[in-house]
């Protein structure tokens, strides 16, 4: 009778059945080898199988343009950050007191902004980025977004560093980017301090899930 801790190695453990009274006590997967420790007629024996190819590491690089302040950026990008900051006043955050403002520059030259909206039932809170994308697709359907600026404010304390979108927002932004057929530049800024700029939403979510995976 065979009992194996690791289901993946069950096939290999089958080779340990030399006699009907062999019991596989433990399987350990380490690097290249499967080490099967078995009890054969009350004696310990070790069977080593070299069956795996060496593990490979894949490096995923992320490029972020860093500006010491918004003053170093182009006028349209600096203006977009200011629109995102103004949008902070639209936030409804009685529970977290964490405001997020966002603004989008569209291909038609128009700018829309939005803020996060909370709810006593936490799962139905809506992030600023989701509100913004909904507004863009509703007010200007079919018009692509060029850039999005995002900023935050925690309570009354000004932020001096950029804050990135949550995972759900990254996935939502990615879907809109795929839908538009063009990259959307993402600008992350605090009230003061450095500003981060990414060339595409894909840089926010390198191992992303999309329609091509279905």
Backbone bond lengths (Angstrom), bond angles and torsions (degrees), N, CA, C in turn:
res aa  C-N    CA-C-N  psi(-1)  N-CA   C-N-CA  omega(-1)  CA-C   N-CA-C  phi
1 X - - - 1.465 - - 1.518 108.35 -
2 X 1.319 117.25 135.60 1.468 121.98 -174.94 1.511 110.80 -114.86
3 X 1.317 116.28 131.09 1.467 121.55 175.06 1.509 107.67 -127.90
4 X 1.336 117.47 118.99 1.467 121.05 -174.55 1.509 109.76 -122.24
5 X 1.324 117.44 130.94 1.464 121.22 -179.34 1.510 111.16 -69.15
6 X 1.319 117.80 -40.93 1.464 121.46 -176.63 1.520 110.68 -99.38
7 X 1.366 117.97 112.25 1.473 120.10 -179.95 1.522 112.50 -59.44
8 X 1.318 116.61 -31.28 1.463 121.13 -177.68 1.531 110.52 -61.88
9 X 1.331 115.61 -32.17 1.454 119.70 -174.78 1.525 113.12 -97.06
10 X 1.337 116.60 8.70 1.457 119.49 -175.54 1.534 111.68 -59.98
11 X 1.343 115.85 -39.02 1.466 119.37 179.97 1.516 110.50 -61.56
12 X 1.338 116.08 -42.41 1.449 119.70 179.41 1.516 111.61 -66.81
13 X 1.335 114.73 -36.16 1.459 118.50 -179.28 1.515 111.32 -66.26
14 X 1.334 116.32 -25.28 1.462 119.52 179.07 1.528 111.26 -61.17
15 X 1.329 114.88 -28.45 1.463 117.98 179.79 1.520 111.76 -71.53
16 X 1.324 116.31 -13.36 1.453 120.45 178.90 1.526 112.42 -79.75
17 X 1.338 116.47 -8.56 1.460 119.39 -177.27 1.530 108.92 -80.36
18 X 1.321 115.88 79.93 1.449 121.21 178.62 1.528 110.14 -85.24
19 X 1.303 114.82 -33.34 1.463 121.37 177.69 1.526 107.44 -136.11
20 X 1.300 115.87 162.42 1.458 120.37 -176.47 1.512 113.01 -67.37
21 X 1.343 117.90 -17.99 1.460 120.18 -177.50 1.524 112.84 -100.27
22 X 1.353 117.83 17.23 1.474 120.74 176.01 1.526 109.53 -80.89
23 X 1.307 116.19 133.53 1.469 121.28 177.87 1.524 108.99 -125.08
24 X 1.325 116.79 118.10 1.473 121.06 179.59 1.511 108.36 -79.11
25 X 1.325 117.93 113.07 1.457 121.80 -174.10 1.513 113.42 -88.49
26 X 1.324 117.99 -33.51 1.465 119.64 -173.63 1.511 110.58 -158.03
27 X 1.344 116.28 138.02 1.460 120.79 173.36 1.517 108.37 -121.52
28 X 1.313 117.20 130.17 1.461 121.67 -179.74 1.518 108.61 -125.55
29 X 1.323 116.54 127.56 1.458 120.61 179.43 1.515 108.47 -101.09
30 X 1.339 115.65 114.71 1.464 119.21 -178.53 1.533 108.84 -135.56
31 X 1.313 116.37 113.14 1.452 120.76 175.86 1.506 112.76 57.82
32 X 1.340 117.27 -113.68 1.451 122.10 -174.60 1.523 113.16 -90.77
33 X 1.313 117.67 -13.77 1.454 118.94 -167.58 1.517 113.47 -119.91
34 X 1.329 114.82 148.20 1.454 122.84 167.90 1.507 106.71 -101.16
35 X 1.314 117.93 118.10 1.452 120.36 -179.60 1.519 108.28 -102.12
36 X 1.284 116.85 110.18 1.453 123.27 -178.29 1.521 108.88 -100.40
37 X 1.315 116.88 115.42 1.454 120.29 177.50 1.523 107.24 -100.34
38 X 1.293 117.29 116.29 1.452 121.04 -173.81 1.522 110.81 -123.58
39 X 1.324 115.40 156.30 1.455 121.22 174.76 1.525 107.86 -104.84
40 X 1.305 116.03 114.39 1.459 120.68 179.57 1.530 107.41 -115.00
41 X 1.317 116.29 106.91 1.460 121.64 179.93 1.527 111.27 51.44
42 X 1.363 113.99 48.78 1.461 122.44 176.07 1.534 113.51 70.05
43 X 1.309 117.67 14.10 1.452 120.67 176.29 1.533 108.99 -119.87
44 X 1.347 116.16 139.46 1.462 120.50 178.59 1.518 109.81 -78.50
45 X 1.302 115.61 135.81 1.457 119.42 173.59 1.517 108.56 -137.11
46 X 1.315 117.49 147.96 1.461 122.61 -178.85 1.516 108.98 -117.61
47 X 1.319 115.98 123.66 1.458 121.77 177.79 1.516 107.89 -113.39
48 X 1.310 118.42 123.45 1.465 122.38 -176.90 1.523 109.43 -110.16
49 X 1.336 115.30 126.36 1.456 121.46 179.30 1.521 109.18 -112.94
50 X 1.302 118.50 122.67 1.461 122.26 172.22 1.519 107.20 -96.34
51 X 1.328 116.37 99.48 1.462 119.01 -173.76 1.516 113.54 -133.21
52 X 1.305 117.76 -10.17 1.464 119.57 -176.98 1.524 110.75 -101.64
53 X 1.323 115.84 145.34 1.462 119.50 172.01 1.520 108.20 -78.73
54 X 1.326 119.38 156.24 1.463 121.63 -178.84 1.521 111.69 -58.94
55 X 1.326 116.22 143.32 1.459 122.31 176.26 1.530 109.49 -67.49
56 X 1.335 116.31 141.13 1.458 121.40 178.88 1.514 109.22 -114.32
57 X 1.298 116.61 146.03 1.453 122.31 174.98 1.522 110.00 -105.51
58 X 1.324 115.90 138.46 1.455 121.20 178.56 1.517 108.98 -115.90
59 X 1.292 116.10 122.81 1.460 120.91 179.77 1.523 110.43 -86.56
60 X 1.318 116.70 126.95 1.461 121.86 176.31 1.525 107.69 -112.25
61 X 1.306 115.99 115.62 1.465 120.13 -176.43 1.525 111.04 -97.79
62 X 1.304 115.96 149.77 1.456 123.14 179.00 1.520 108.64 -129.43
63 X 1.316 116.43 126.14 1.457 121.23 179.25 1.523 109.86 -105.57
64 X 1.315 115.51 122.94 1.463 121.94 178.79 1.522 108.27 -126.40
65 X 1.304 115.65 126.45 1.467 119.86 173.95 1.531 107.98 -82.25
66 X 1.320 116.42 127.29 1.462 121.02 -177.22 1.529 109.73 -114.85
67 X 1.325 114.80 123.66 1.467 121.55 176.13 1.531 107.72 -109.32
68 X 1.311 115.85 140.97 1.467 119.18 -179.63 1.529 111.98 -64.78
69 X 1.326 116.10 -28.85 1.459 120.77 176.57 1.523 108.91 -160.44
70 X 1.330 115.71 168.47 1.460 120.56 179.83 1.523 111.72 -65.63
71 X 1.316 116.65 -21.86 1.464 120.26 -179.56 1.522 112.53 -64.32
72 X 1.327 117.09 -20.73 1.465 120.86 -179.47 1.527 112.33 -83.82
73 X 1.326 116.92 -7.34 1.458 120.17 -174.17 1.520 111.71 -90.86
74 X 1.328 115.39 169.02 1.454 120.90 176.99 1.525 109.66 -63.18
75 X 1.331 115.62 156.62 1.464 120.20 -175.43 1.527 112.61 -61.44
76 X 1.363 117.37 -38.40 1.459 119.02 -179.87 1.522 111.94 -68.71
77 X 1.342 116.40 -34.07 1.462 120.50 179.05 1.529 111.06 -74.28
78 X 1.298 115.54 -39.47 1.464 119.67 176.31 1.524 110.27 -63.19
79 X 1.324 116.17 -40.91 1.464 120.39 178.27 1.519 111.76 -65.23
80 X 1.333 116.79 -34.66 1.460 120.99 179.85 1.528 110.47 -67.98
81 X 1.313 116.29 -38.06 1.469 120.54 176.23 1.526 110.03 -62.63
82 X 1.319 116.59 -41.46 1.469 120.34 178.76 1.522 111.18 -63.12
83 X 1.328 117.19 -37.43 1.472 120.78 177.40 1.526 110.47 -65.54
84 X 1.316 116.07 -38.68 1.468 119.96 178.09 1.529 110.64 -65.24
85 X 1.322 116.85 -38.09 1.472 120.84 178.13 1.527 111.11 -66.43
86 X 1.322 116.24 -39.29 1.461 119.60 177.74 1.526 111.13 -64.17
87 X 1.316 115.47 -33.58 1.466 120.50 -178.67 1.523 112.18 -66.54
88 X 1.328 118.11 -18.40 1.460 121.33 178.59 1.524 111.81 -57.07
89 X 1.331 116.18 -29.69 1.467 120.36 -179.36 1.531 111.50 -69.81
90 X 1.333 117.42 -15.99 1.465 121.49 -179.79 1.535 112.06 -87.26
91 X 1.329 116.80 -8.29 1.462 120.42 -175.38 1.526 111.37 -68.61
92 X 1.330 114.99 142.07 1.467 121.87 173.86 1.521 106.38 -117.04
93 X 1.344 115.51 99.57 1.473 119.88 -172.29 1.537 111.61 -135.32
94 X 1.334 118.01 59.72 1.464 119.56 -177.70 1.534 113.67 -69.92
95 X 1.320 118.18 -13.83 1.465 121.13 -175.51 1.518 112.99 -100.55
96 X 1.313 117.51 -48.98 1.465 119.82 -179.40 1.527 112.50 -92.81
97 X 1.316 115.80 -25.12 1.469 121.73 -174.59 1.529 111.20 58.42
98 X 1.327 115.27 26.68 1.466 121.23 178.86 1.521 108.10 -112.61
99 X 1.306 116.03 109.11 1.463 121.70 -176.32 1.528 111.39 -93.84
100 X 1.307 114.85 140.04 1.468 120.82 175.25 1.524 108.22 -129.39
101 X 1.312 115.85 124.26 1.458 121.26 176.99 1.517 109.85 -114.48
102 X 1.320 116.23 141.76 1.464 120.08 179.03 1.517 109.78 -140.30
103 X 1.313 115.40 153.44 1.466 121.18 179.06 1.511 109.28 -144.42
104 X 1.324 115.89 142.88 1.465 121.26 -178.12 1.521 110.88 -122.14
105 X 1.327 115.84 136.76 1.456 122.13 172.94 1.515 107.40 -101.87
106 X 1.328 116.99 120.08 1.462 121.49 -175.72 1.529 111.58 -94.41
107 X 1.331 115.41 166.48 1.461 120.86 -179.84 1.521 112.53 -62.94
108 X 1.342 117.61 -25.58 1.464 120.60 179.61 1.524 112.32 -85.22
109 X 1.328 117.02 5.75 1.460 121.27 177.48 1.518 114.22 89.02
110 X 1.332 117.25 -7.46 1.464 120.51 -179.72 1.530 110.58 -79.14
111 X 1.324 114.84 155.43 1.462 121.81 177.95 1.517 109.56 -125.23
112 X 1.318 116.43 131.32 1.459 122.25 175.45 1.520 108.92 -122.92
113 X 1.324 116.45 149.62 1.464 120.12 179.69 1.520 110.20 -134.03
114 X 1.336 115.67 162.55 1.464 120.59 -177.84 1.526 109.65 -158.31
115 X 1.335 115.65 169.15 1.461 121.83 178.85 1.524 109.32 -143.66
116 X 1.312 116.08 162.78 1.470 120.60 -178.16 1.527 111.52 -73.75
117 X 1.334 115.04 149.27 1.465 122.50 -177.75 1.526 108.80 -129.03
118 X 1.341 116.03 117.37 1.458 120.05 -176.87 1.530 111.69 -95.75
119 X 1.325 113.98 168.03 1.458 120.75 -178.05 1.524 108.10 -146.86
120 X 1.341 116.07 149.71 1.461 120.02 178.63 1.518 111.02 -60.25
121 X 1.328 116.23 -28.36 1.462 121.37 172.17 1.525 106.71 -90.85
122 X 1.312 116.71 94.13 1.464 122.36 -168.97 1.527 115.80 -49.61
123 X 1.336 119.65 -39.49 1.475 118.47 -177.63 1.526 114.33 -61.43
124 X 1.334 118.20 -20.12 1.462 118.92 -178.87 1.526 112.52 -97.10
125 X 1.321 117.33 9.91 1.467 119.76 172.27 1.532 108.46 -61.99
126 X 1.318 116.14 147.54 1.463 120.31 -178.03 1.527 109.26 -120.01
127 X 1.306 115.45 126.48 1.469 120.86 -179.88 1.528 111.19 -72.64
128 X 1.305 114.76 154.99 1.461 121.33 -179.45 1.523 112.24 -56.92
129 X 1.336 116.41 -42.51 1.457 120.37 -176.92 1.527 111.72 -64.66
130 X 1.345 116.26 -36.60 1.462 120.36 179.26 1.522 110.54 -69.35
131 X 1.322 116.24 -41.01 1.470 120.29 176.46 1.523 109.92 -60.88
132 X 1.325 116.03 -42.39 1.466 120.99 -178.45 1.518 111.76 -63.29
133 X 1.333 116.75 -47.52 1.460 120.17 -178.87 1.524 111.31 -64.58
134 X 1.320 116.73 -37.06 1.464 120.50 177.64 1.523 110.72 -64.54
135 X 1.327 116.24 -40.41 1.466 120.61 179.00 1.527 110.64 -65.54
136 X 1.339 116.27 -43.41 1.467 120.12 -178.52 1.526 111.23 -62.30
137 X 1.335 116.48 -45.86 1.462 119.33 -177.26 1.523 112.43 -73.87
138 X 1.334 117.13 -19.89 1.469 120.84 179.12 1.531 112.29 -88.27
139 X 1.323 115.67 -43.92 1.474 120.03 -177.80 1.528 111.19 -78.07
140 X 1.332 116.22 -40.69 1.466 120.58 -179.07 1.533 109.47 -128.07
141 X 1.316 118.18 70.09 1.463 120.54 -178.54 1.532 111.85 -61.87
142 X 1.312 115.68 136.66 1.460 120.25 178.20 1.512 114.57 84.02
143 X 1.325 118.17 -4.35 1.465 121.45 179.76 1.528 109.02 -94.95
144 X 1.312 116.26 128.05 1.465 120.90 -177.73 1.524 112.14 -76.19
145 X 1.312 114.72 158.11 1.469 121.55 176.86 1.527 108.70 -101.37
146 X 1.312 116.29 132.68 1.459 120.59 177.39 1.527 112.07 -86.34
147 X 1.330 115.01 -50.47 1.464 120.85 -174.33 1.526 109.82 -142.07
148 X 1.314 115.52 151.50 1.459 122.04 173.31 1.522 108.14 -132.39
149 X 1.315 116.08 130.84 1.467 121.57 175.60 1.528 108.49 -110.07
150 X 1.330 116.08 138.49 1.458 121.91 -177.78 1.525 109.48 -131.82
151 X 1.327 115.49 134.02 1.463 120.30 177.72 1.518 109.66 -140.30
152 X 1.326 117.13 164.85 1.455 120.99 -176.14 1.521 111.90 -137.81
153 X 1.328 114.80 162.87 1.465 121.96 176.21 1.518 107.61 -150.37
154 X 1.328 117.42 118.66 1.456 122.28 179.85 1.519 109.47 -100.04
155 X 1.337 116.27 109.47 1.458 120.41 -175.59 1.510 110.34 63.34
156 X 1.303 115.59 -127.18 1.473 120.08 176.50 1.525 110.41 -108.67
157 X 1.331 116.18 8.28 1.455 120.94 -177.27 1.520 111.02 -90.68
158 X 1.305 115.56 119.12 1.466 120.51 -179.95 1.521 110.03 -67.91
159 X 1.332 114.83 143.19 1.466 120.42 179.29 1.516 109.82 -94.45
160 X 1.324 115.96 135.61 1.469 119.59 177.65 1.519 112.17 -109.85
161 X 1.351 116.01 19.32 1.469 120.09 177.68 1.520 109.44 -147.53
162 X 1.323 117.74 150.25 1.468 121.11 -179.97 1.525 111.65 -69.04
163 X 1.328 116.38 148.06 1.466 122.45 175.06 1.523 107.87 -120.10
164 X 1.321 116.87 132.64 1.462 121.60 -177.84 1.524 111.12 -88.46
165 X 1.332 118.38 155.16 1.467 122.19 178.40 1.526 111.80 -63.25
166 X 1.327 115.82 156.11 1.459 120.45 176.30 1.527 109.62 -70.06
167 X 1.321 117.18 170.54 1.456 121.50 -177.52 1.519 113.44 -60.75
168 X 1.325 116.60 -41.34 1.464 120.02 -179.93 1.517 111.18 -62.99
169 X 1.323 116.75 -40.74 1.467 120.59 179.28 1.524 111.22 -67.54
170 X 1.312 116.88 -36.64 1.465 119.89 178.16 1.530 110.15 -61.85
171 X 1.327 116.02 -42.42 1.457 119.65 179.12 1.523 110.97 -66.62
172 X 1.345 117.09 -38.81 1.466 121.33 179.19 1.527 110.92 -67.25
173 X 1.321 116.21 -41.95 1.460 120.67 177.39 1.529 110.53 -63.16
174 X 1.322 115.97 -40.45 1.459 120.08 -179.92 1.527 111.20 -63.10
175 X 1.326 116.63 -41.40 1.463 120.34 179.02 1.527 110.55 -60.97
176 X 1.339 116.45 -41.35 1.468 120.23 179.49 1.518 110.56 -66.74
177 X 1.336 116.59 -38.44 1.466 120.24 178.42 1.525 110.56 -64.19
178 X 1.336 117.12 -44.94 1.455 120.78 178.07 1.524 110.76 -62.32
179 X 1.301 115.08 -40.78 1.467 121.30 -179.34 1.517 111.38 -64.58
180 X 1.330 116.69 -37.06 1.466 121.32 -178.85 1.518 112.67 -76.24
181 X 1.323 115.90 -27.55 1.455 119.38 -179.77 1.511 114.12 82.04
182 X 1.326 117.62 12.04 1.463 120.65 176.92 1.526 109.58 -143.68
183 X 1.324 115.28 154.45 1.462 119.95 179.46 1.527 110.66 -68.97
184 X 1.322 115.28 144.55 1.459 121.43 176.05 1.520 108.18 -112.69
185 X 1.313 117.44 120.20 1.458 120.63 178.25 1.533 109.05 -73.69
186 X 1.325 115.55 137.91 1.459 121.64 -179.43 1.525 109.09 -113.88
187 X 1.327 116.19 127.73 1.462 122.30 179.58 1.526 108.40 -117.18
188 X 1.321 116.20 122.56 1.465 122.00 -178.52 1.523 109.07 -114.00
189 X 1.331 115.65 125.24 1.461 119.33 -175.85 1.519 111.42 -142.84
190 X 1.322 115.81 146.90 1.451 121.56 170.05 1.516 108.21 -93.85
191 X 1.321 116.29 -168.76 1.465 118.63 176.70 1.526 110.00 -69.76
192 X 1.327 114.53 -36.30 1.467 121.43 175.43 1.523 107.36 -137.93
193 X 1.321 115.73 -179.56 1.453 119.98 174.50 1.517 113.30 86.93
194 X 1.328 116.34 -165.27 1.470 121.16 -174.35 1.525 113.14 -67.63
195 X 1.319 114.97 157.75 1.467 122.40 177.91 1.521 107.55 -124.05
196 X 1.328 116.28 133.63 1.459 121.43 177.76 1.526 109.44 -103.61
197 X 1.332 114.79 140.19 1.463 119.94 177.82 1.524 108.91 -130.97
198 X 1.326 115.95 128.23 1.458 122.31 178.49 1.520 109.27 -115.97
199 X 1.321 116.37 142.24 1.461 120.85 -174.88 1.522 113.15 -73.61
200 X 1.326 117.30 -21.59 1.461 120.39 -175.98 1.523 110.14 -156.13
201 X 1.322 115.84 156.67 1.470 120.42 174.90 1.525 110.07 -62.06
202 X 1.330 116.72 -30.99 1.469 120.75 -179.73 1.521 111.67 -58.22
203 X 1.333 117.53 -26.20 1.458 120.67 177.82 1.527 111.21 -70.40
204 X 1.326 116.61 -24.89 1.464 120.90 176.53 1.518 111.63 -78.18
205 X 1.328 116.19 -24.18 1.459 121.30 -174.89 1.534 109.20 -139.91
206 X 1.330 117.25 71.75 1.481 119.88 -174.18 1.519 113.86 -60.54
207 X 1.322 118.62 -40.58 1.469 121.22 177.96 1.525 108.27 -97.42
208 X 1.319 115.10 69.22 1.460 119.74 -172.20 1.531 112.04 -93.61
209 X 1.318 114.02 166.27 1.462 122.90 176.01 1.522 107.66 -113.21
210 X 1.326 116.96 133.00 1.459 120.32 -179.37 1.530 110.11 -142.68
211 X 1.322 116.19 -177.43 1.459 121.86 -178.01 1.529 111.89 -60.47
212 X 1.319 117.06 -27.82 1.465 119.83 179.84 1.521 112.34 -67.46
213 X 1.336 116.91 -15.22 1.457 120.99 179.92 1.525 112.07 -89.22
214 X 1.319 117.18 -7.56 1.464 120.32 -178.17 1.520 111.07 -81.74
